[in-house]
């Protein structure tokens, strides 16, 4: 009977042993996955910036003490180019606008040409100016002149046309000359427009001179910026930008002071 009972219980024992083995395998698999740490994310290392890109205010000021940069000479050259080109544009612009007010046919013929020339990018004219005037101060001065000439002509011509026609007819009946009409009537009435164009041109003159130095020059702050760019001397580059800004502010301040001296407050164009 014992043998028969064992024979009957044999399959049940086998099933229980298989279930126990399966349970132990599942528990082992659970513990192994539970105890394994989660995958780590790769840590991004921050790149240290080069020393040339981390300049302080002291480094920028110390750049003025470097004798190889010849700050005084370069500032003087850039200032001459900016002021020379600007004043040349003011004189030529007012003169041509005066001719336009005297001869309307000349204005109708020349104004489209001036507009077409002003549309041409000044950077494209740079190589031609260098070929015509060689290297030096003159081509950069001409570049500044080419950029700030058109706003002065445009605003001055409009200002000269804003004079009341009845007043002009009165002066003509009194046999006033063209020069008298210009100095006594047209110029005082056109001063707000003239200074509006001069303020715009003062900003453009700085850009014109620096673009000229970038294209071809052996002196000036723009030329110096190209030289220190090779060595990544950002302190000297910042100082050159600061000095260029100061030159432009001096020119713009001179124009503002002259406007306040010659134009009444209510007539100024803001």
Beta strands, then each sheet from edge to edge (+ up, - down):
end
